[in-house]
Structure formats: structure tokens, C-alpha cells
């Protein structure tokens, strides 16, 4: 079975045939109408001639009865008979030789009382209607020629219409079933083909549905142009045609995604075929005299193991493709039941997070903001607090931010979530007028053109000095569009807000960002803090980061401090601010109130018993 799309529709010519039939019918009706009209005109002339002959015979009878001799009729009497009978040029002839000069005249014999012929009346026949019709013959001939020409033109146009209609139907069919660029079945046709293959599956057969995604097609379009990208898609389609086994179908499912459905005798042979096909598709392509390399990521599902219907199979093949793009880009990944669980979890998070955001004004909202203190290097003063979002689901309990923040970004809730944290943090800042408040910004928030106006409005609304607000951003905020990010961050600093670069040293180009962007604070990631005391290189790295930060005029804050040894080493390295479980865990605002009250009891009392000045 070929990849080409079967079942092209037969051309339906009902409308053109109707037009042709009507044209021929009109021509025939016109022709027969002319014949019938001519016959009726001739019949009318003949009927009128008979009536006048009958009137002449009556006049002859009157003359015979009067005893007059026909040979001696007065010409005036003949004229009277002419008028009475309605005849034209009536004459009475007695010489039989007159018949040689009749010239199509009508003749009526005249008998005497003894029944002998005594003469003949002759007259011009009255064919006025036939003569008038005769004069119209040229016009009728022209009309006939026009009708014949019209019928010919109509038939020609019908033929053209039939041809054009056939082409239009073929184009419409192609638009409905074929991808116009590659010629493969399109999304709609592939759905029908998948249904057909599943319906024909016999016991013991395995139906494999694979979604193949081309990795990096956008980069090729950007670097080499969309023309090269289109030629690449055509080349991939051609390779698919050549490589898929007999009885399989392949189609273009989406912009850079293809679908393959095939039947195998067992699961292992299906996997072998798909691995070979994916490897072949990933080989370089020769396009416009240059080699083009594309990545190929494949997700598969099998019937009946992963589902028996097209919807089940498509959903699970798509889940496998998504997982492959995240974990095994450029590889082949089979559906596993755990993927279904992850998918349901994502749906749960998106649904429940939306509900939680709608209920933040309730008495006991599921979403809350906790605060973790930022402490001076000697451990005796609380300098600020970082606002951290927490979600306690009524059924599942506490949900880690790493899970629900990703869900918020996927479903478009990150803007609302970030605004909720900002609003709550600035509201609570009134409780601690001497502390700075740190809030994390996501990349989605930084891309929002309304961010600067929103923060300016909140600072004014809650009466918080801009210098007390520290906005923390990670390298991810700066990667997508550095120019836009710089414009936004510069505008925030113009308000008086301070900026901190979070998780410094965990990315690939943080030094580049330090050169391009101006930050007020540098946060040393816990990955550098945790090995302190066990790895001498870690202390050297921390000292290098501190030296770099001071050279750029930034405050140094280390996070993730859990031991007194780590605190001492960081203080000796020159770190000025610290944050971690050694001092306090993130807790509700009431817990921070109590901690501040404890610290205020004595200016030199450390937050931890072992802390030294």
C-alpha cells in the first residue's frame, strides 16, 4: 500500500449536464415551434381558400337559378361575385386554351343546368400569411443559425465547465486531504487513515503510531531562509515515502511534525522498524548545493498495549514525544504509564492552581507567602526577608514550588501568581519598616511591558520606599531577549528598586551578564556553599566570586547556609549577607514577627547559639 492518498473522488458533472440538456431542449423546442407555426400558417391560408371557393360556388348557383347565361355575364356582375366571394382578379373563361396561361391561378368549373361545362372562373390565390412568412424566411434562417450557434457555444462552455469543475474538485479534494507542500496526507486525512488501520487490525497484530518532530527547523529557517526550510520538509517527506514499509502511512501532522502509522506482527519488529526509520530520517540532506542536518525526535505508542482507539493512541504518542523532547531530544521514546500520571498531574496543577488564585481573598487561602530572613554575616541582625510562595492543597498538602511554578508558566498563570506575591510582600512590608523585601521575578514577568508601571503603582499604593524592594532575577530572565530585559530592568532601577542576580555561577554565561547588566546584589548559589569545609576548591571559588562582586560594587549574599562552619568561612571570605536553615526556615509572617521580637531583646544576641561576632 502506498503513502499516496487513496479514494480520489469521481468527477460529478450533474450541473454541466443539466445546462447542456437545457440548451439542446431550447434548440429543439425552437425548431419544432417554427415547423408547427409554418404548418399552421399554411393551414390558415388553405382554410380561407376553401371558404372563398364555397362562396363562389354559391354565387354560381345563384346565377344558374336566375336563368342567366354565364357566357353573357356582365363584367360588373363578375366584379360583384369577386367582392362577395372575397376573390382577387376574378375572370370568366370560355376558351379551354386559357389553362396554358394559368400561372398558378385557382380554377372553378361552371356547369349549366344540363351539367355541361360552359366555362371557368379563375382568380389569384390568397396566400397573404404564407407570403408574409416567406418574407420572414431570411430572418427565420438567421434566427435558426443563431440558435444553432448558441447551442454550439453552450455545449462548448459546458465542456469547459466540466473540465474546470473537475480541476476544482481535484483541488478542493487536495486541500481537504493533502498537505500542499509535501503532497503527503494532511492532519485530517491521517486521522481517517489511523481509524482505518485500527479498524482492520487483526488479533495478534500491533499497530504503531509514531509522531516525528524535526528539531531545529526554526533555526534553519532563520539562518538559511524559509525556502530552504520548505525544501527540507519536501526532502523529509520524500524519504518517508521511500522508507516506510508496505501497508504503512505517513503524513504531515503539523508544521514540523510528521505522523506514521503501521502494522507489524509483533512489538519487537515494530520497534526495530521505527528505530531504523528514525535513524534514516536523521541523516543529512542535500539542499541547494549544501548539506543540511536536522534532529529527529520520535514518540511512539502501540495498540492494543497503549490503547485501542485513535484518541488514546494519539494522546499517548504525543505524551511520549513531549517526554522525548524534554529528556531524549534526537532519540526515540516509547509511551510508559508514568507519562500518563505526569500528564494528569500537570492537568491537576493547572486546574487547582487556577482555583487557588481565584480564592486568595478567602479566610484560609491555599496560596500563601512565607518569608526567610536575610541575616548579617555575624548572625546578630536581620537585614531583610525573601518572599517565597507556598501552596498547601486541601487534599495533597504542601506542593513544592518547583512543580507548580512550571505549571503556572505552561498555562499562562505566572503573571497573576507573580502579582499576588508582589502585592502580598509589599502589604506585609509595612509590618517591618526596617527590613528590605526580596521578591523573585520570572522571565514571563520581565517580558510583560506593564511590569514597571505595575510595580510603581504598588509601591505608591502601599507606601513602601522603592529602595526597600529587591527584585531577584536568574540567568533565564536574561537569555530570551537580552535587549528587552535590559530595557525593563533599567526602568526598574530608575524607580529606585534594587536588583539581585540569583543563582550566580550555575549558568553558562553569568560573567557576560554581569558585564552587560548592572546589579546591586549578587547571590552566591547554594551549590558553592554546600561543599565548604570539605573541599578547598569551593572556598577558592567563593572568594573569587566575592572579589568579583566587590569590584563591581555589588553586595554579596550567600544562600543555603546550614552549618556554623559554612557561616564562618563565608564571613572570612568577605560575604556580607547570609540566608539559610542555620538562621531560620521560610515561615509565615507571624513567625518572622516573633523572630524579630527575639532579636530586639539584645543588640548582640546571635540568631544561633554558636554564632560568634
N, C-alpha and C positions, 0 to 999 in steps of 0.2 A: 504494500500500500504506500503510495507516495505522500509526500508532505503537502503537495498541492491541494487546494481546497476543492472537494468534490461537489456534486449536485448543483452545477450551474443551472439556473432556471431556463426553461424553454421560452422562446420569444412569444409573447402574447400579442396577437395582431387584431384583436377584436375591433378596436376603434377604426383603424385604417380600412379594414374590410367593410365596415359599415359605411364609411364615406364612399368607397368605390361602388358599393351596391346602390347607394342613393344616387350617385352620378349617372350610372347606367340606367337606373329606373327613370330618372328625369328625362334622359335622352329618348328612351323607348316611349314614354308617355307623350312626349312632344311629337315624335314621329307618327304614332298611331292617331294622335289628335288631329294632325294635319290630314292624314288619309280619310279619317271619318268626316272631317269638315268638308273636304273636297267632295266626298260622296254625297253628303247632304246638300251641298250647293247644286250638284248635277241633278239630284232627285227633285229639288225645288223647281229647277228650270223645266224638267220633264213634266212635272205635275201641272205647272202653269200652262204648258203647251197643250196638254190634254184638255184642260178646261176651255181654252180658246177654240180648239178643234170642235169640241162639243157645242160651243156657242155658234160656230159656223154651220154645223150640220142642222142646228135648229133654224138658222136663217134660211138655209137651202130648203128646208121642209116648208117654211112659210111661203117662200116664192113658188114652190111647186103647188101648194094648195090654192094659191091665188090664181093659178092658171096662166101666169106669165111665162113667156118663153125666155129661157136663160140666154139664148143667143141674141135676144133683143133687149137685154137688161141695160137700163140707162147707167152710165158711169156714176151718176150721183147715187143711184141705188147701191151700186157696188161699194162706194165710199161709206154709205150708211152701214152696210154689213160690216165693213172694215172697222168702223168705230164701235159698232155694237159688240163684235167678237173680240175687239182689242188686238186686231191683227195689224201687221205692218206691211205696206206696199202690196195690198190685195189686188190680184188680177184674175180675169176670167179668160181662159184659153180654150179655143175650139180646134186648133190645129195640133194633131198629135206630135208634130215635129218640135213642139216647144220644149219637149223633155230634154233635147240635146243642150239647151241653154239654161238648165235649171240653176246651176251654180249653188247647190246645197239648199235650194228653196223648198219649203214644205208644199205638198200637193194633196188636194182632196178632190176625188172624182165626183161628178154631178150626174145623177140619173134622172131621166124623165119618168112619167107615170108608168110607162111600159117597161121600165127597168133598163132602158138603154142609156149608155153614156153619151151625154150631149156636150160635155166639156169638162174643164178642170179649173178649180180655183188654186192659185199659187200665192204664197206670201213668204216674207222673210222670217225665219225662225227667231224667236226672242230668247237669246241666251245672255241677258244682261249680267246676271250674277256670275255665270261661268266666265264671261268675258272680263268682268272686273277681277275675278280670281286669277284669270290668265295674266292680267296686267301686274298682278302682285307676285307672279311666279319668280321673277328675279329676286324680289325681296325675300320671298319664302326660301329660295335657294340659298341666299346669303345667310338667312336665319338658320337653316339646316346646317350649313357649313360651320356657322358659329357654334351651334350646339355640339356638332361632332368635334370641333376644336376644343370646346370647353371640356367635353368628356375626355378627350385625349390628355389635356393638361391636368385634369383632375386625377386621371389614372396615373400620370407621371408623378404628380405630387404625392399621391397615395404611396407609390413605390418609394419615393424619397423619405416619406414619413415612416414607412415600415423600416427602412434602413436606419434612420436616425433613432427611431424608437428602440430598435434592437440594440444600438450602441448605448443609448441612455439607460436601458435596463441592465446592460452589462456593467456600465459604470456604477449605477446605483447598487448593483449586487456586490461589486468590488468594494465600494465604500462601506457596505454593511458587513462584509465578511473578510476582506483582505487588508493587510497593512500596506498602504500605498508606497511606502519607501522600500520595504524589503520583499513584498509580494507574499509573505507568509500569512497564515491565518491571524486575524486580529484577536483582541481580547474576547469579543462577543462570540466569534466562531470557535475559539479554543474552549470556551465553556461548553458549547454544544458537543464538541469532539470528546471532551473529558467525560461528559454524561454518556455519550455513545460507547466509549471504551469500557466504562464501568458497567453499563447495562449488558454488554456482551461478554463480560468476564465469566469464565467457567470455574468450576471448583478446582482448587489447586493452583490456579494462575495468580500471579502477583502483578498488580497494576502499580506502576511507579509514576508519581507526579513530581517533577523537579522544576524549581524556579532558579533560573540562572541570572545573576546580576553582574553587569560589566563594571568593574571597579576602575575609577579614574576617567570615565568618559567625559566628565565636565572639564577636567584638566586638559584633555586632548582638544576639546572644543575651544578652550581659552587659548591654548598655546598654538594650535595649528589651524584653527578655524572650524566652523560648523560643517563646511564642505567635507573636510577630512573625516569628521565625526560621522557624517551620513554615509560616506563610503565605507567606513569601518563597520557600521551596522549592517550594510549590504553584504560585506565580506563575511561577517559572522553568520548571517542568515544563509549564505551560500554554503558555508562549511557545515552548518547544521543539516542542510538538505543532503549533503554528501555522506554525512557520518551517522545519522540516526538509523537504527535498524529497520528492516521491513516491518510494516504494521504500526510503526510509531508516528506520532505527530509532533510538530514543533511550531510554535507561533510566537509573535511578539506580544507580550502581555502588557508592557508598559514602555516608557521611554527608553530605558537602558536595561530592561528586564525581559527575558525570554522564558517561555514555558515549554516543557517537554513531557509528553505522556506516552508511556509504552507498556507493553505486556511482556512478562517473562515467565519462564516455567518455575522459577524459584527465586527466593530473595537474594541469594549469593550471586547469581548470574545478573540480576538487576543491578546490584551494587558494582559489580565488575564493569558492566557496560557504562554506567554513569561516571565512574572514575576515569575510564578511558576517554569518554566524550568530553568531560571537563578538562582533562589534560590537553586534548587536541584543540579545544576552543581557546586555550590559554597560549598556544603557540603564536609567535609574532605574525603580523600581517604586513603584506607589501602593498602600500597605498601611495599613489602619486610619487613613485620612484624613491620611496623611503620606507624604512621599517617602523611599524607602529606596534608597541607592546601594550596589551591590556590585561588587567587582572580579571579573573573569573571566580566568583563565589557562588556556591550552589547549596541550596537547601532542598531536602527530599522528604517525601512521605510515601508510604506504601499501603495499598489496600490488599487484603482486608485488615492488616495488623493495626494500621493507624487511622482507620475509618473506612466506611463503605460508601459514603455519599461524597459527591463532589465538594460540597461545602466543608465537610470535615477534613477531607484530604487537602483542599486548597488552604484552609486555615493553618493546618499543621505544617504543610510545606513552607508556608510563609513564616511561621514561627521558627522553623529550622533555618531559613535564610537569614532572618534577623539575628538569630544567635550566632550564625556563622560570620556575619559582618562585624559582630562585636568581638568574637573570640577567635575566629579562624579565617580571617579575611584571605581570600585566594584559595580556600580549601572547599571540601565537600563535607557537609554535616547532615546527619540523619535526625529525624524527629525523635525526641525522647519524651516520655511522660512528664519529666520535670519541667520541660518547657511550657507545658500547659499550666502547671502550677505557677510558674513565674508570670505567665500572661494573666492568669486570674488575679494574682497578687497586684500586678500593675493596674488592672481594671478596678480592683478593690481600693487601692490607694487613691486613684484619681477620683473615684466616686465619693469615698469617705472624706477625702481632703476638701473637696468642694463643699460637702455638707458641714464640715468643721469650720470652714471660713464663713459660711452663712450663719453660724451660731456663736461667733466670737463675742457678741453682746450679751449672751446668756449669763446666768449667775455662775455656772460652773462650766466654762467652755473647755473643749478638748484641747485647743491650742493655747499655749501659754509661753511667756518669755521668762527664762531663767538668767541669772547673772553670775558670772565668775569674776572674782576680784582681780585687779591688776595691782601688784604689790611692789613696793620699793625693794631694791637689792638687799637692804639689811633686814627685810622681813618685818618691819615695825609699822609701816604706813600703807594704807590703801589709797592708791592714786586714781583708780578708776575701776570700771567694770565693763566686761564684754557681754552684750545682749545675745543670748543663744535661744533659738526657737525650740520648743519641746511640744510633742504631740502625744497625748495619752488617749488611746482609743478606748471607748467604753467596753469593748469585748476583747481586743487583742492587747490592751495595756500599752506601755511605752513603746513607741516606734522610733528607731534611730533616724536622725536627720538625713544620714546618707541614703536612706531608702525613700523617704517621702519627698525630699527636695528634688531628686531626679524625676519623680512622678509629677511634681508641680511644674517642672520645666517642660516635660513632654506635653502636658495637657493645657499649657498656657495660663497656669495659676501663679507663676512665680512673681508677677507684678503685684498681685493682690497680697501674696504672702509677704513679700518684702516690705510693702507699705504698712502691713499690720505690725511687723516687728519695729519699723521706724517709729510709727505712731506710739506704740506702747513704750518703747525705750525713752522717747522724749517726754512722754507723760510721766514716767517714773523718775526721770532725771530731776524733777522738782523735789523729790524726797532727799536727794543727795547733792546739794548745790556745790560742794567742793570737789566732786568727782567728775572725771571725763567718762563719756559713754561711747563704747565702740560697737559699731554695727557692721555686719558683713553685707557687701553688695554682690549680687550675682551678675554674670555677663549680660543676662537679659535685661536687668535693671539699668545697667550702664548704657545699653543700646537705646533705651527709651528717651526720646527727645524731651519728655516732660519732667525728667528726673530732677534737674536743677531747680525748676520752679516749684516742684512738689516739696523738696527739702526746704527751700527758702520759706515757703508758706507754713510748713510745720514748725520751723524754728521760731517764726514770728507768732504763730498761734499759741505755742506752749511756753513762750518766753525763755527759751534756752539760748545761751550765748553760743554762737557758731563755733567758737574755739573749743568748746567742751565736747563737740561731736567728732569722733574719729571714725572715718569710713574705711573699712578694710577690704582690699581687693586682692585677688590672686592673679597669677600669670594668665589664667584662662580669660580674664576680663580683657586683657590687652592683645590677645592673639588675633581675634576675628578681624577687627578693623582698628589698627593702632591709631590712625589719624582721627577717627571719630572718638575713640576712647580718650585721647589726649585733649581734644576739644571739650569733652564733657568733664573730665577731671580738673582741667584748668579752671573751668567755670565754677566748680565746687570750691576749689581753693580760693577763688576770688570772693566767695561768700564768707571766708574765714574758717571753713571746715578743714580739719586736718586729715591727711591721707596716710594709710599704712599699707605696705606691701606684705601680704600674708604668705606663709609657707615659703619663705625665701630659700632658694637653693634646691628646691625639689624639681624645678623645671629645667629647660634646656638653654634658655636664653635670658635668665634673670638679669645678668650684668648688662645686656643690651637695653633692657627696660629701665634699669637704674640710670643709664646714660640719657635715654630719651624722655623719661618722665621724672617729675620732681615729687618725692615722697617725704613726709615728715617723720615717719616711723618705719623701722624695719623689724619684722617679726622673725626670729630665728626658729625654724621648724623643729618640732619635737624629734625628728629623725636625727638631728645633730646633738640633741640634748641627751637622749636615752643612753648612748654609749659612754658618756662622760664617766670617768673613774675606772673604766675597763679598757678603753682604747685611747692611747696617747694621741693618735692622729685626729681624733674627734676634737680634743681641746685645741689643737693647732688650727683646725678649720673654723672653730668658733671664734678664736682670737683674730683670724683673718677677716671673718665677717664683721666683727666689731670694729676692727681698724678701718675697713671699707666704709661702714656706715657712718662712723665719726668723721671720716674725711669728707663725706658728702653732706655732713651737717644733720644727720638723722639720729633720732632717739632709738636705742636698741632694746627690744623686748624679747625675752626667751619664753617659749610656751612648753607645756608638757613636763614641768619640773615635779618630780615625785619624791626625791630624796634630799636630805640636807647636804650631802656631798655635792650633788649637782648644783645646788644653790650657791655654795661656797666657790666652786670652780668658776661658775658663770660670773660671780661678782668679781673674782680676781681677774677674769678675762676682760672686765670693763663693761659688762652688761648692766644697764641701769634699772630696767623694769622686768618683772617676772610674773608668771602665771602658771598655775598647775595644782594638782591634787595635794601637794605638800601644804599649801596655804588654805585652799577651800575648793570644794567641788561646785559646779554650777547648781544654783538653788533659786527658789522663788524670791521675790523682792523682800519678803518679810525676813527671810534668813539673812540677807545682806544687811537689813536694818539691825538685826541682833549682833552681827559681826562687827559692824561699825560702832555699836554701843560698847562692845567689849574692848575694842582698840582705844576708844576715847577715855577709858578708865585710867590709862597711864601712857604718856608720850613715848616711853621707851620699852613698853611691853611688846615682845615679839608675838607674831601670829602663831608661831610654832615654838614649842618649849625649847627646842635645841638650837634655835636661830641665834646667831651672835651678831653684834653690831659691827 
